[in-house]
Amino acid sequence: MYAQNFLLSLAARGLAGIPQTILGVYADTVREFLGVPEELKLLFGISFGTADPAVPVNAVGRERVPLQQSVVLHDTPGVLDRE
């Protein structure tokens, strides 16, 4: 949840971020480089900064399915009705 909230807070401030899960594979190397004690676990890191809109990968469109196709609400008639 922390990572999700951190990424959302970056977006709200006009920044971009992406989780780097490959760092978990190199946890010992990262831990040694940063001086992190062994008793702490490393799952991933987060790279963040400003996105370059000229880079092709940043122009990839992401479409979302309508909520009606992905959410089921019980005993809440009308919540997902389109206006």
Biopython code that builds the backbone (N, CA, C, O; Angstrom):
import numpy as np
from Bio.PDB.StructureBuilder import StructureBuilder

atoms = [
    (1, "MET", "N", (0.820, -1.180, 0.000)),
    (1, "MET", "CA", (0.000, 0.000, 0.000)),
    (1, "MET", "C", (0.874, 1.258, 0.000)),
    (1, "MET", "O", (0.521, 2.262, -0.619)),
    (2, "TYR", "N", (2.003, 1.201, 0.688)),
    (2, "TYR", "CA", (2.878, 2.372, 0.696)),
    (2, "TYR", "C", (3.319, 2.707, -0.721)),
    (2, "TYR", "O", (3.269, 3.866, -1.135)),
    (3, "ALA", "N", (3.751, 1.693, -1.464)),
    (3, "ALA", "CA", (4.235, 1.933, -2.828)),
    (3, "ALA", "C", (3.133, 2.517, -3.697)),
    (3, "ALA", "O", (3.379, 3.449, -4.464)),
    (4, "GLN", "N", (1.923, 1.984, -3.589)),
    (4, "GLN", "CA", (0.808, 2.490, -4.374)),
    (4, "GLN", "C", (0.555, 3.955, -4.044)),
    (4, "GLN", "O", (0.409, 4.778, -4.948)),
    (5, "ASN", "N", (0.502, 4.285, -2.768)),
    (5, "ASN", "CA", (0.259, 5.670, -2.369)),
    (5, "ASN", "C", (1.405, 6.583, -2.793)),
    (5, "ASN", "O", (1.176, 7.729, -3.179)),
    (6, "PHE", "N", (2.622, 6.086, -2.723)),
    (6, "PHE", "CA", (3.767, 6.882, -3.158)),
    (6, "PHE", "C", (3.681, 7.178, -4.655)),
    (6, "PHE", "O", (3.899, 8.313, -5.079)),
    (7, "LEU", "N", (3.361, 6.154, -5.458)),
    (7, "LEU", "CA", (3.233, 6.348, -6.903)),
    (7, "LEU", "C", (2.091, 7.313, -7.230)),
    (7, "LEU", "O", (2.228, 8.151, -8.121)),
    (8, "LEU", "N", (0.978, 7.201, -6.524)),
    (8, "LEU", "CA", (-0.134, 8.119, -6.745)),
    (8, "LEU", "C", (0.236, 9.543, -6.349)),
    (8, "LEU", "O", (-0.156, 10.496, -7.023)),
    (9, "SER", "N", (0.987, 9.695, -5.264)),
    (9, "SER", "CA", (1.390, 11.043, -4.848)),
    (9, "SER", "C", (2.362, 11.655, -5.853)),
    (9, "SER", "O", (2.348, 12.867, -6.070)),
    (10, "LEU", "N", (3.204, 10.827, -6.467)),
    (10, "LEU", "CA", (4.078, 11.335, -7.530)),
    (10, "LEU", "C", (3.253, 11.859, -8.693)),
    (10, "LEU", "O", (3.495, 12.958, -9.191)),
    (11, "ALA", "N", (2.270, 11.064, -9.125)),
    (11, "ALA", "CA", (1.423, 11.464, -10.256)),
    (11, "ALA", "C", (0.671, 12.752, -9.944)),
    (11, "ALA", "O", (0.506, 13.604, -10.817)),
    (12, "ALA", "N", (0.220, 12.895, -8.712)),
    (12, "ALA", "CA", (-0.515, 14.102, -8.331)),
    (12, "ALA", "C", (0.372, 15.339, -8.389)),
    (12, "ALA", "O", (-0.125, 16.460, -8.501)),
    (13, "ARG", "N", (1.669, 15.137, -8.313)),
    (13, "ARG", "CA", (2.615, 16.248, -8.359)),
    (13, "ARG", "C", (3.276, 16.403, -9.730)),
    (13, "ARG", "O", (4.241, 17.152, -9.883)),
    (14, "GLY", "N", (2.747, 15.687, -10.720)),
    (14, "GLY", "CA", (3.273, 15.800, -12.073)),
    (14, "GLY", "C", (4.551, 15.015, -12.313)),
    (14, "GLY", "O", (5.265, 15.269, -13.283)),
    (15, "LEU", "N", (4.839, 14.074, -11.448)),
    (15, "LEU", "CA", (6.018, 13.229, -11.610)),
    (15, "LEU", "C", (5.590, 11.832, -12.036)),
    (15, "LEU", "O", (4.406, 11.497, -12.009)),
    (16, "ALA", "N", (6.552, 11.037, -12.422)),
    (16, "ALA", "CA", (6.274, 9.658, -12.823)),
    (16, "ALA", "C", (7.120, 8.717, -11.973)),
    (16, "ALA", "O", (8.187, 9.094, -11.489)),
    (17, "GLY", "N", (6.642, 7.510, -11.799)),
    (17, "GLY", "CA", (7.386, 6.518, -11.046)),
    (17, "GLY", "C", (7.078, 5.134, -11.571)),
    (17, "GLY", "O", (6.023, 4.891, -12.157)),
    (18, "ILE", "N", (8.026, 4.223, -11.349)),
    (18, "ILE", "CA", (7.806, 2.843, -11.769)),
    (18, "ILE", "C", (8.525, 1.909, -10.791)),
    (18, "ILE", "O", (9.697, 2.119, -10.479)),
    (19, "PRO", "N", (7.823, 0.877, -10.309)),
    (19, "PRO", "CA", (8.477, -0.103, -9.431)),
    (19, "PRO", "C", (9.516, -0.906, -10.213)),
    (19, "PRO", "O", (9.274, -1.309, -11.351)),
    (20, "GLN", "N", (10.643, -1.128, -9.607)),
    (20, "GLN", "CA", (11.729, -1.906, -10.212)),
    (20, "GLN", "C", (11.860, -3.219, -9.433)),
    (20, "GLN", "O", (12.656, -3.318, -8.499)),
    (21, "THR", "N", (11.073, -4.221, -9.827)),
    (21, "THR", "CA", (11.057, -5.476, -9.078)),
    (21, "THR", "C", (12.318, -6.304, -9.282)),
    (21, "THR", "O", (12.601, -7.191, -8.477)),
    (22, "ILE", "N", (13.074, -6.039, -10.328)),
    (22, "ILE", "CA", (14.304, -6.800, -10.574)),
    (22, "ILE", "C", (15.314, -6.590, -9.456)),
    (22, "ILE", "O", (16.198, -7.424, -9.262)),
    (23, "LEU", "N", (15.196, -5.488, -8.714)),
    (23, "LEU", "CA", (16.131, -5.239, -7.620)),
    (23, "LEU", "C", (16.060, -6.331, -6.557)),
    (23, "LEU", "O", (17.050, -6.608, -5.879)),
    (24, "GLY", "N", (14.885, -6.951, -6.412)),
    (24, "GLY", "CA", (14.749, -8.041, -5.448)),
    (24, "GLY", "C", (15.660, -9.212, -5.777)),
    (24, "GLY", "O", (16.096, -9.924, -4.873)),
    (25, "VAL", "N", (15.956, -9.423, -7.051)),
    (25, "VAL", "CA", (16.862, -10.498, -7.474)),
    (25, "VAL", "C", (18.291, -10.190, -7.030)),
    (25, "VAL", "O", (19.074, -11.098, -6.752)),
    (26, "TYR", "N", (18.618, -8.908, -6.967)),
    (26, "TYR", "CA", (19.959, -8.469, -6.591)),
    (26, "TYR", "C", (19.973, -7.854, -5.198)),
    (26, "TYR", "O", (20.742, -6.932, -4.930)),
    (27, "ALA", "N", (19.127, -8.361, -4.315)),
    (27, "ALA", "CA", (18.975, -7.784, -2.986)),
    (27, "ALA", "C", (20.296, -7.698, -2.229)),
    (27, "ALA", "O", (20.582, -6.680, -1.598)),
    (28, "ASP", "N", (21.099, -8.748, -2.284)),
    (28, "ASP", "CA", (22.367, -8.729, -1.547)),
    (28, "ASP", "C", (23.300, -7.643, -2.069)),
    (28, "ASP", "O", (23.960, -6.962, -1.284)),
    (29, "THR", "N", (23.360, -7.480, -3.385)),
    (29, "THR", "CA", (24.209, -6.446, -3.988)),
    (29, "THR", "C", (23.723, -5.058, -3.596)),
    (29, "THR", "O", (24.519, -4.202, -3.211)),
    (30, "VAL", "N", (22.431, -4.839, -3.694)),
    (30, "VAL", "CA", (21.850, -3.539, -3.335)),
    (30, "VAL", "C", (22.061, -3.277, -1.854)),
    (30, "VAL", "O", (22.449, -2.175, -1.465)),
    (31, "ARG", "N", (21.808, -4.281, -1.028)),
    (31, "ARG", "CA", (21.978, -4.155, 0.424)),
    (31, "ARG", "C", (23.421, -3.772, 0.760)),
    (31, "ARG", "O", (23.654, -2.897, 1.594)),
    (32, "GLU", "N", (24.382, -4.423, 0.114)),
    (32, "GLU", "CA", (25.791, -4.128, 0.368)),
    (32, "GLU", "C", (26.143, -2.708, -0.078)),
    (32, "GLU", "O", (26.811, -1.971, 0.647)),
    (33, "PHE", "N", (25.690, -2.332, -1.273)),
    (33, "PHE", "CA", (26.003, -1.014, -1.824)),
    (33, "PHE", "C", (25.433, 0.112, -0.965)),
    (33, "PHE", "O", (26.086, 1.133, -0.754)),
    (34, "LEU", "N", (24.194, -0.086, -0.467)),
    (34, "LEU", "CA", (23.538, 0.949, 0.320)),
    (34, "LEU", "C", (23.769, 0.826, 1.818)),
    (34, "LEU", "O", (23.357, 1.694, 2.588)),
    (35, "GLY", "N", (24.430, -0.259, 2.233)),
    (35, "GLY", "CA", (24.680, -0.455, 3.657)),
    (35, "GLY", "C", (23.425, -0.793, 4.446)),
    (35, "GLY", "O", (23.276, -0.378, 5.596)),
    (36, "VAL", "N", (22.524, -1.548, 3.828)),
    (36, "VAL", "CA", (21.270, -1.947, 4.482)),
    (36, "VAL", "C", (21.506, -3.247, 5.239)),
    (36, "VAL", "O", (22.047, -4.190, 4.661)),
    (37, "PRO", "N", (21.121, -3.334, 6.504)),
    (37, "PRO", "CA", (21.330, -4.562, 7.286)),
    (37, "PRO", "C", (20.615, -5.771, 6.678)),
    (37, "PRO", "O", (19.576, -5.630, 6.033)),
    (38, "GLU", "N", (21.180, -6.948, 6.891)),
    (38, "GLU", "CA", (20.625, -8.183, 6.319)),
    (38, "GLU", "C", (19.235, -8.519, 6.834)),
    (38, "GLU", "O", (18.467, -9.184, 6.138)),
    (39, "GLU", "N", (18.894, -8.069, 8.050)),
    (39, "GLU", "CA", (17.583, -8.418, 8.601)),
    (39, "GLU", "C", (16.432, -7.687, 7.898)),
    (39, "GLU", "O", (15.268, -8.038, 8.095)),
    (40, "LEU", "N", (16.744, -6.682, 7.089)),
    (40, "LEU", "CA", (15.720, -5.986, 6.318)),
    (40, "LEU", "C", (15.593, -6.622, 4.938)),
    (40, "LEU", "O", (16.593, -6.971, 4.309)),
    (41, "LYS", "N", (14.374, -6.767, 4.483)),
    (41, "LYS", "CA", (14.114, -7.387, 3.185)),
    (41, "LYS", "C", (14.001, -6.324, 2.104)),
    (41, "LYS", "O", (13.549, -5.209, 2.364)),
    (42, "LEU", "N", (14.409, -6.669, 0.905)),
    (42, "LEU", "CA", (14.261, -5.787, -0.250)),
    (42, "LEU", "C", (13.341, -6.473, -1.247)),
    (42, "LEU", "O", (13.687, -7.516, -1.802)),
    (43, "LEU", "N", (12.177, -5.893, -1.473)),
    (43, "LEU", "CA", (11.229, -6.452, -2.441)),
    (43, "LEU", "C", (11.396, -5.793, -3.799)),
    (43, "LEU", "O", (11.410, -6.471, -4.827)),
    (44, "PHE", "N", (11.525, -4.463, -3.802)),
    (44, "PHE", "CA", (11.659, -3.710, -5.040)),
    (44, "PHE", "C", (12.108, -2.300, -4.698)),
    (44, "PHE", "O", (12.094, -1.892, -3.537)),
    (45, "GLY", "N", (12.499, -1.575, -5.713)),
    (45, "GLY", "CA", (12.789, -0.150, -5.576)),
    (45, "GLY", "C", (11.812, 0.607, -6.456)),
    (45, "GLY", "O", (11.090, 0.009, -7.254)),
    (46, "ILE", "N", (11.790, 1.913, -6.312)),
    (46, "ILE", "CA", (10.937, 2.735, -7.160)),
    (46, "ILE", "C", (11.792, 3.824, -7.790)),
    (46, "ILE", "O", (12.394, 4.643, -7.095)),
    (47, "SER", "N", (11.833, 3.820, -9.111)),
    (47, "SER", "CA", (12.488, 4.895, -9.846)),
    (47, "SER", "C", (11.462, 5.988, -10.065)),
    (47, "SER", "O", (10.313, 5.708, -10.407)),
    (48, "PHE", "N", (11.873, 7.239, -9.870)),
    (48, "PHE", "CA", (10.913, 8.316, -10.102)),
    (48, "PHE", "C", (11.611, 9.577, -10.583)),
    (48, "PHE", "O", (12.808, 9.774, -10.372)),
    (49, "GLY", "N", (10.835, 10.411, -11.229)),
    (49, "GLY", "CA", (11.336, 11.663, -11.777)),
    (49, "GLY", "C", (10.323, 12.211, -12.764)),
    (49, "GLY", "O", (9.125, 11.951, -12.644)),
    (50, "THR", "N", (10.798, 12.960, -13.726)),
    (50, "THR", "CA", (9.893, 13.500, -14.739)),
    (50, "THR", "C", (9.955, 12.603, -15.978)),
    (50, "THR", "O", (11.030, 12.182, -16.406)),
    (51, "ALA", "N", (8.792, 12.326, -16.534)),
    (51, "ALA", "CA", (8.717, 11.492, -17.732)),
    (51, "ALA", "C", (9.045, 12.337, -18.960)),
    (51, "ALA", "O", (8.683, 13.511, -19.030)),
    (52, "ASP", "N", (9.723, 11.740, -19.911)),
    (52, "ASP", "CA", (10.035, 12.419, -21.162)),
    (52, "ASP", "C", (8.989, 12.009, -22.187)),
    (52, "ASP", "O", (9.015, 10.873, -22.663)),
    (53, "PRO", "N", (8.067, 12.906, -22.543)),
    (53, "PRO", "CA", (7.002, 12.525, -23.481)),
    (53, "PRO", "C", (7.510, 12.190, -24.879)),
    (53, "PRO", "O", (6.775, 11.601, -25.671)),
    (54, "ALA", "N", (8.759, 12.553, -25.200)),
    (54, "ALA", "CA", (9.307, 12.261, -26.525)),
    (54, "ALA", "C", (9.762, 10.812, -26.654)),
    (54, "ALA", "O", (9.954, 10.323, -27.767)),
    (55, "VAL", "N", (9.935, 10.124, -25.535)),
    (55, "VAL", "CA", (10.365, 8.722, -25.561)),
    (55, "VAL", "C", (9.165, 7.858, -25.947)),
    (55, "VAL", "O", (8.112, 7.957, -25.317)),
    (56, "PRO", "N", (9.304, 7.015, -26.967)),
    (56, "PRO", "CA", (8.154, 6.235, -27.465)),
    (56, "PRO", "C", (7.416, 5.429, -26.400)),
    (56, "PRO", "O", (6.189, 5.338, -26.446)),
    (57, "VAL", "N", (8.125, 4.848, -25.456)),
    (57, "VAL", "CA", (7.444, 4.017, -24.461)),
    (57, "VAL", "C", (6.485, 4.846, -23.605)),
    (57, "VAL", "O", (5.513, 4.305, -23.079)),
    (58, "ASN", "N", (6.738, 6.139, -23.457)),
    (58, "ASN", "CA", (5.849, 6.990, -22.668)),
    (58, "ASN", "C", (4.590, 7.386, -23.419)),
    (58, "ASN", "O", (3.693, 7.997, -22.837)),
    (59, "ALA", "N", (4.506, 7.053, -24.687)),
    (59, "ALA", "CA", (3.330, 7.378, -25.485)),
    (59, "ALA", "C", (2.390, 6.184, -25.629)),
    (59, "ALA", "O", (1.371, 6.280, -26.312)),
    (60, "VAL", "N", (2.721, 5.063, -24.995)),
    (60, "VAL", "CA", (1.883, 3.873, -25.082)),
    (60, "VAL", "C", (0.556, 4.173, -24.394)),
    (60, "VAL", "O", (0.525, 4.595, -23.238)),
    (61, "GLY", "N", (-0.524, 3.953, -25.109)),
    (61, "GLY", "CA", (-1.843, 4.203, -24.545)),
    (61, "GLY", "C", (-2.285, 3.079, -23.630)),
    (61, "GLY", "O", (-2.000, 1.908, -23.878)),
    (62, "ARG", "N", (-2.965, 3.441, -22.596)),
    (62, "ARG", "CA", (-3.503, 2.453, -21.670)),
    (62, "ARG", "C", (-5.002, 2.666, -21.590)),
    (62, "ARG", "O", (-5.465, 3.687, -21.081)),
    (63, "GLU", "N", (-5.750, 1.715, -22.087)),
    (63, "GLU", "CA", (-7.197, 1.818, -22.034)),
    (63, "GLU", "C", (-7.698, 1.066, -20.813)),
    (63, "GLU", "O", (-7.094, 0.084, -20.383)),
    (64, "ARG", "N", (-8.784, 1.529, -20.272)),
    (64, "ARG", "CA", (-9.389, 0.874, -19.117)),
    (64, "ARG", "C", (-10.760, 0.362, -19.503)),
    (64, "ARG", "O", (-11.488, 0.991, -20.271)),
    (65, "VAL", "N", (-11.092, -0.781, -18.960)),
    (65, "VAL", "CA", (-12.440, -1.303, -19.196)),
    (65, "VAL", "C", (-13.399, -0.526, -18.306)),
    (65, "VAL", "O", (-13.003, -0.032, -17.251)),
    (66, "PRO", "N", (-14.647, -0.416, -18.719)),
    (66, "PRO", "CA", (-15.623, 0.273, -17.867)),
    (66, "PRO", "C", (-15.774, -0.450, -16.526)),
    (66, "PRO", "O", (-15.631, -1.671, -16.454)),
    (67, "LEU", "N", (-16.060, 0.302, -15.479)),
    (67, "LEU", "CA", (-16.235, -0.301, -14.160)),
    (67, "LEU", "C", (-17.295, -1.396, -14.168)),
    (67, "LEU", "O", (-17.187, -2.379, -13.435)),
    (68, "GLN", "N", (-18.314, -1.223, -14.996)),
    (68, "GLN", "CA", (-19.382, -2.214, -15.056)),
    (68, "GLN", "C", (-18.870, -3.589, -15.473)),
    (68, "GLN", "O", (-19.497, -4.600, -15.155)),
    (69, "GLN", "N", (-17.748, -3.642, -16.174)),
    (69, "GLN", "CA", (-17.178, -4.922, -16.613)),
    (69, "GLN", "C", (-16.218, -5.525, -15.589)),
    (69, "GLN", "O", (-15.888, -6.708, -15.679)),
    (70, "SER", "N", (-15.771, -4.739, -14.628)),
    (70, "SER", "CA", (-14.761, -5.261, -13.716)),
    (70, "SER", "C", (-15.143, -5.186, -12.236)),
    (70, "SER", "O", (-14.402, -5.671, -11.382)),
    (71, "VAL", "N", (-16.295, -4.582, -11.927)),
    (71, "VAL", "CA", (-16.702, -4.411, -10.533)),
    (71, "VAL", "C", (-18.113, -4.943, -10.350)),
    (71, "VAL", "O", (-18.989, -4.719, -11.185)),
    (72, "VAL", "N", (-18.318, -5.642, -9.258)),
    (72, "VAL", "CA", (-19.656, -6.091, -8.896)),
    (72, "VAL", "C", (-19.983, -5.475, -7.541)),
    (72, "VAL", "O", (-19.286, -5.719, -6.556)),
    (73, "LEU", "N", (-21.033, -4.685, -7.498)),
    (73, "LEU", "CA", (-21.490, -4.094, -6.242)),
    (73, "LEU", "C", (-22.789, -4.762, -5.846)),
    (73, "LEU", "O", (-23.683, -4.923, -6.676)),
    (74, "HIS", "N", (-22.901, -5.151, -4.597)),
    (74, "HIS", "CA", (-24.095, -5.821, -4.099)),
    (74, "HIS", "C", (-24.909, -4.838, -3.256)),
    (74, "HIS", "O", (-24.360, -4.110, -2.428)),
    (75, "ASP", "N", (-26.196, -4.828, -3.473)),
    (75, "ASP", "CA", (-27.123, -3.975, -2.713)),
    (75, "ASP", "C", (-26.785, -2.491, -2.830)),
    (75, "ASP", "O", (-26.948, -1.733, -1.874)),
    (76, "THR", "N", (-26.316, -2.084, -4.002)),
    (76, "THR", "CA", (-26.025, -0.667, -4.248)),
    (76, "THR", "C", (-26.541, -0.288, -5.628)),
    (76, "THR", "O", (-25.753, 0.063, -6.506)),
    (77, "PRO", "N", (-27.852, -0.353, -5.833)),
    (77, "PRO", "CA", (-28.404, -0.088, -7.154)),
    (77, "PRO", "C", (-28.086, 1.338, -7.620)),
    (77, "PRO", "O", (-28.157, 2.300, -6.855)),
    (78, "GLY", "N", (-27.736, 1.432, -8.900)),
    (78, "GLY", "CA", (-27.516, 2.728, -9.509)),
    (78, "GLY", "C", (-26.125, 3.314, -9.375)),
    (78, "GLY", "O", (-25.817, 4.314, -10.023)),
    (79, "VAL", "N", (-25.276, 2.719, -8.551)),
    (79, "VAL", "CA", (-23.948, 3.296, -8.311)),
    (79, "VAL", "C", (-23.132, 3.345, -9.599)),
    (79, "VAL", "O", (-22.428, 4.324, -9.849)),
    (80, "LEU", "N", (-23.219, 2.305, -10.411)),
    (80, "LEU", "CA", (-22.419, 2.267, -11.621)),
    (80, "LEU", "C", (-23.191, 2.662, -12.885)),
    (80, "LEU", "O", (-22.695, 2.506, -14.000)),
    (81, "ASP", "N", (-24.393, 3.170, -12.696)),
    (81, "ASP", "CA", (-25.160, 3.621, -13.868)),
    (81, "ASP", "C", (-24.515, 4.844, -14.473)),
    (81, "ASP", "O", (-24.088, 5.762, -13.773)),
    (82, "ARG", "N", (-24.455, 4.834, -15.792)),
    (82, "ARG", "CA", (-23.901, 6.013, -16.482)),
    (82, "ARG", "C", (-24.940, 7.130, -16.487)),
    (82, "ARG", "O", (-26.142, 6.898, -16.617)),
    (83, "GLU", "N", (-24.437, 8.330, -16.344)),
    (83, "GLU", "CA", (-25.355, 9.470, -16.340)),
    (83, "GLU", "C", (-25.491, 10.056, -17.718)),
    (83, "GLU", "O", (-26.225, 11.026, -17.907)),
]
sb = StructureBuilder()
sb.init_structure("model")
sb.init_model(0)
sb.init_chain("A")
sb.init_seg("    ")
for serial, (resi, resn, name, xyz) in enumerate(atoms, 1):
    if name == "N":
        sb.init_residue(resn, " ", resi, " ")
    sb.init_atom(name, np.array(xyz, "f"), 0.0, 1.0, " ", f" {name:<3s}", serial, name[0])
structure = sb.get_structure()
